[in-house]
Amino acid sequence: MKFVSSSKILAASALFALAAPAYAGTVTVRVNGVSDVGGTIYVSVQNREQFMTDDATETTIIKAPKPGSHTLTYDVPDGEYVVSVWHDDNNNGQFDKDEYHTPRDGWAMVNGERLRGEPQFDQVKTTVSGSPSTIDLNMVYFMGSRG
């Protein structure tokens, strides 16, 4: 019978731990003020490299959302993320804007109410670092939009 030393077991355990992603725990996202216009809501959790692309660390799709608030929970590694919400009320698969580039679909991001143009990652990011956190997002529906 061959015995493996405890130092080899510890070394193997350490390598395994380094290979696995370090999860920070629970991130709770509360999406408030969802309109009753129907459609589909898309929630994305994106890191800097994924921001404003079709890639995401986590994604949730809510078909025919009920008006009011929705609470979602994610486990993500420590880091900086943007949580974005898009309410595609007419289910056309496009983020609709008018001729002045004002969104016609509902949306939400951290600090979203203060944006006056295309968001930059650092304007709307949140940091996840080792403990559970809650992010409250308020839907933005512009006057003249369907929402």
N, C-alpha and C positions, 0 to 999 in steps of 0.2 A: 504494500500500500504506500502511495506517495503522498506526502504532506506538503501543502502550500504554506509558505510562511505568511504571518500576519502582515508583514510589510508589503508583500506582493498583493495581498487582498486589498490593503488600503490604497496602494498605488492604482490598482485597477478601478477601485471605487471612485477615486479622484478623477481619473480620466473619463469615466462614465458621466460623472457630475458635470465636467467641463463640456462634454458633448451635448448634454441636454440643455434646452433653453431655461433660463432663470425666470420663473413667473413671479410677478409682483403680487399677485392675488387678484381680488375682485375689483373691477371698475364698474360702477353702476352709472348708467346714463338715463336721465329722466328727460324725455322729450315732452315739453309742455306747449299747450296752445294749438294742438292739431285741429285743423279745420274739418268740417263735415262734408267736404266735396268729393269724397271717395278716392279712387285712384290707388296708387301704390306708394309706400314710403320706403326709401332705401337709407339705411344707416351704415356708414363706413368708418372704421377705425384705421387710420393710415399713418405710417411713419413718414419721415422726410422724403425718402426715395419714392414712396408710393403716392405722395400728395398730388392731387389733381390728375390721377391716372385711373385706369380701371382696376388696378391692383389694390388689395387691402389686407391688413393683418386679420381683421374680422369684418364680417358683413351680416346685416340682418335685413330681410325683406318683409314688410308688413303689407299684405294685400287687403284692400277695402278697410283701411284703418278707421277705428271708432274715433270720434272727436274727443278732445281733451288731452290727457297725458298717457304716455306709454313709458314703461320702465324696462330697460334692457341691462343684462349683465354680461361682462366679458372678463376673461383672464388673459392678460397680455404680459410679455416680458417688460422689465424696467426700460424706460426710455421716454422720448417725446413723441406725442401723437396728436393728430387732428381727428376729432370726431365730427363728422359732417352728416347732415340729414337733408334729404331731397324728397319733396312731396310731388311726385309726378301725377298730378290730379287727373290728367286726361289719358294716362297710360300710353303716351306716344313714344316713350323711351328716349326723349330728348329733354334737356334742361332748357325750357322755353324762356326766351327774352324778347322784349319788344324792340322797336327800331332804335331806341336809346340805350339798349343793352341792360335795361332794368328787368330783373327776373320776374317772370309771370308765374313760375312755380314757387311753392313755398320751400323754405330752406332754413337751416339753423347750423351754427358753429359757435364755439366759444368766442365771446366778444363780437359776435355777428352783428348785433344791433349797431355797433360803432363803425362798421365797414362802410366805406364810400367808394368802393371799386373792387376789382378782382382781389381776393384774399391772398396774402402771403403767409407761408407756413408759420413764421415767427409771430404773426399777429393773432393767430387762432389756435395755437398749440396748447397742449396741456402736458404736464410731466407726471409720469407714473413712476413711483419710487418706493417699492417695498411694503406699502400698506394699502388697505382698501380705501377707495376714494369714490366720491360721487360728483358727477358733472351734470348740472342743470342747463338744458338748452331750451330756449324759447323760439318757437317757430316764427319766421318773418314772412308775412304775406303783404305785398305792396298793394297800395290802392290801385284799382284797375286790373288787378290780377283776378284769376278765377277763385282764389282762396278767400 
